[in-house]
Amino acid sequence: MTTIRVFPRHTKFTPTDSLAFVGSPPELRPEADKVDISVTFTWDIPQGFDLMREWQQYYPVVSIGGPAFSSPNGSFEPGCYIKEGVTFTTRGCNNQCPWCFVPEREGRLTTIEVQPGHIIQDNNLLQANWQHIEQVFEMLKKQKRAAVFSGGLDSRLITDKVADALKGLRIQEVFLAADTKAALRPLEKAVSKLSFLRSQTEIEKGEPARKLRCYVLIGYGGETFEQATARLERVWEIGCLPFAQLYQPLNRWIDYPTEWRRLARTWSRPAAMFAEHKAQIEEVLNERLVFSSPL
């Protein structure tokens, strides 16, 4: 059965094959048995229903679903609703973070069959049993491209055993998280255990590790602009490149003031962060030159 997949918006993980479309039906439409409208974000649901009506003009069977509707997702088919290279090996999460949709949508963590892919998008891979984690790592060793843990690894679960296992992989990026002030201490410990991901050049310049990223939720629970800025700076000092994310609730869209949007934009782009800290990095280098100079 041939299925067209339609998405309300394009993201970096949107499939790119000939049966994947973003938005309205094109003039040249492929033959298909059915059309699936896949909606990830709740604020895109109205647009999803609009697209459903548009595609129904050309195809008799059109359905709508996706994460925004808490659709069942017990298994995973690579390249279907997310681009090739991205894979899920678990569903759900055992944490109950009040800002997170995952426990409500997917429930407690369960393992699923490990499918190939170099980008691990699991919500909390390290909550799985060690046998499953080993299977994931063995799969990653067989991939042509270096591993990206973009779903995030829980800093509190980065043990010496986990760090040693990660040393055996080719790694492009590891994402951690520091969504609260209390999360900074576990982050610091995790970064210390993952110090092998920091290059000698980064150490000499006093820079964060480019391979270590950190999701930083900002604007939640009455957090002030100053508090958010201070937490982002602290993540930088610990040795991670922050990836700021403005909090958005499940049932509505917050239109943040310009200064908040600018803060999130700066602290999610490495080039902008390094430009912001250029003077600080140069000062570290100059100090080291002074101390290393012969008397």
N, C-alpha and C positions, 0 to 999 in steps of 0.2 A: 504494500500500500504506500503510495507516494504522498508525503505530507509537506505542505508549505508551512514554514514557521515565520510568524510576523511579530515584530517588537516595536513598542511605542517610541523608543529612543535608542540611539546608537551609543554603546559603551565600548571600552577596550576589550570586553569579553564577548561581544556580539558575534555570532557565527558569520562566516563570509562565503559560504558555498552558494550555489545557484538557486537553492530553494529557501534561502533565508532573506527576509526583506524587513526594512525599517519603514514604517508608515503606510501610506496609501498604496493601493495596487498600481503597478506600472502599466504602461500601454501594452508592452509585450509580456503576457502572462503565461507561465508554464502550465502544462497540464498537471493536475494533481487530484487525488481522491478526497483530500480534506485540507483544511487550513486551521492551524492552531495559533491563536493570539496569546503570546506569552508576556505577562506583566510582572515585573520584578518589584516596583515601588508602588505603594498604595496610592500616592498622589497621581499616578499615571492611570489609575483605574478608569476614570471617565473617558480618557483618550482611547483606552483599550476597547471600550464598548463602541465608541465612534468607529474605530477601525474594524470591529466585528461587523457592523452594519455595512461598511464600504465593501469589504471582501465578500459579503453575502450576495452582492449583486452579480458576482461572477462564479462563485463556487457554492454548491448546495449544502456542503457540510462545513460549518465554521464554528469552532469552539473557543472559549476563552478560559485561561487559567494562569498558573504560575505562582511564584512565591507570595505575591501580593494577596492571593486568595487562599493561602495556606494549602495549596494543592499537594496531594500525596507525592512524596519524592523518595520513596524507599530505595530505589535503584538509581543508577546513573549510566547514561548512554553518551560516550564521548562525542563531541562535535555536533550534538543535536540542538540543545538550547543554550549552549555556551561553546565558544570557539575551540577548535582543535588545540591540544596542548594543555588545556585546563582540565583538571580532574578533581572529583570528590571521592574520598574513601571512607568518610563517616558522615553521619547526619546528626544534627542536634548539638546540644551542649548541656552539661550538668550544672553550670553556673546559673545564677538567677540575677544577673545584672539588671537593674530596673530600667535602663535605657535601651536594652537589647530586645529585638523582636524574635530572636532565634528560639529560645525555649518555648514560647507560645506557639510558634509556627511548626517547629520540628520536634519538640519534646526533648527528652533526655538523650544523651549520646548513644548512637548505635553504629556498629561497623557495617560496611557494605563491601561487596566484591571490589578488590583493587583493580582499577582500570588504568591503562598507561596514560602518562601526561607528565610534563616537567613542572607545571604550575599547580601546587597543592592549595586548593581553595577551602579545605575543611575549616569549620568554625573553631574547633579545638582538638586537633589531631592528638595532642599529647595526653588527652583523657582516655584514649583507647588503650587496650591491653598491649603489652610489649610485643607479643607475637605479631599483632597487626601492624604496629609501628615498624617492626623489622621488615615486614612484607613491603610496606610502602618504600622504605629506604632501598631495598633490593631492587624494586621497580625503577626507582630514580637512577640507580647506577647504570641501568640499561638504556636510559634516554640519551639522545644525541645532544640535547641542550642542558645547560646547568640548571639546577633546581631553584625554584622560586617558591617560598612559603608565604604566599600572599594572603592566605586565610588567617595567618597569624599563629605564632607559638606562644602559649601561656608562659610568661616569665617565671611564675611560681613553680612550673613543672620542668624547668630547664635544670636537670641534674647533671652530675659529672658523667653519668651513663649516657644521657641524651647527647651531651656535648661531644663525647668520644665518638658516638655513632655518626654525628653530623660531620666530624672531621673526615670521615671516609667518603663524603659526597663532594661532587663539584657543585658549588653553591653560587648563584647569582645574587640572591637577596633573601634575607630572613626578616619577616615583619614580627615585631613584638607589640606590646600595647601598654599605655600608661594613661588610662582614662580618668584617674583620680589622683589626688596627691598621695594617698596611701600606696598607690601602685609604683611609686618611684623607687622605693627601697628594693622590692623584688626585681625591678628592672635593672637596677645597678648590679645586683648579684648575677643576674642572667648575662648581662653584657660582659662581666668579668669572666664568666665561664666560656663565653663565645669570643674571647679576645683573639683567637686564631683567625677571625674574619676581618681583623684590622690590619691593613698593610703597614709596612715600615714607614712609608712616606706619610701616611696619616698619623702615625705615632709621632714622627719628628715634627710635624706641623701642629700637633695638638688638635687635629680635626676628628670629627666623628667618623665611624666606619661607614663607607658608602654601601657596603653590603648589609648593614644593619639599619633597618627602618623601624619606625615606631608609630603606630596609630595613636593619636592623641585626640580624644573627644573633647571638644570645647563648647562652652555655653550651656552646659547642663546644670540643673538644680540651682539656678541663681548665681552661677559662677560669674564673677566680674571680669571685665576685659583685662585688668591688671593681673588677676589671679591666673587667667588662661595664659597670658604672655609669660609670666614667671614659670609656669609649669613647662611650657614649650622650651624656654631657655634651659631649664634644668635637664630636660631630656637631651638637649644638644650637649650640655656639659658632661653628662654621663657617658656619651659616646655613640648615640644613635642619631640618625637623621629623622626628625619628626615628620609625620604625615598628619597634619591637622584636619579634623573633620567636625564641621558644625553640627551640633545636635539637631535632629529633626524627629519629632514625635510620630507615632504611627498614624494618627488620625487627622493630621493637619500639617501645613507647611509654614515654617517660621521665616518671615522675610527679615533677615538680619540687617542692621545698619551697615553702612559702607565700611566703617573701621573694622568691624568683625569679619566681613567678607575679605577685606584686604589682608587681615591677619591670617585667615585660613589659607588664602592664596599664596602668601609669602612662605608660610611654614608647611607647604606641601610640595614646593618646587625647590630641589637641591640648589640650582643655580642662584635663586633668589636668597636662599639661606646663606650660602657662601659669600655672596656679595654683601649681605648684611653684616657678616662677621669678618670681613676682609681685614679690617684694622686690627681686630683681636688676634687673628692668625699671624699677621705680620709682626705683631708685638712679641708673640711667643717665639717666632723664628729669630728675631733680633736678640732677645734675651739669651737664647741658646748659643748664638754666635759669639756673644760677649763672654759667656762662661766657658766656651770651648777654645777661645783665643789664647795663644801662649803669652805668658807674662813678659 
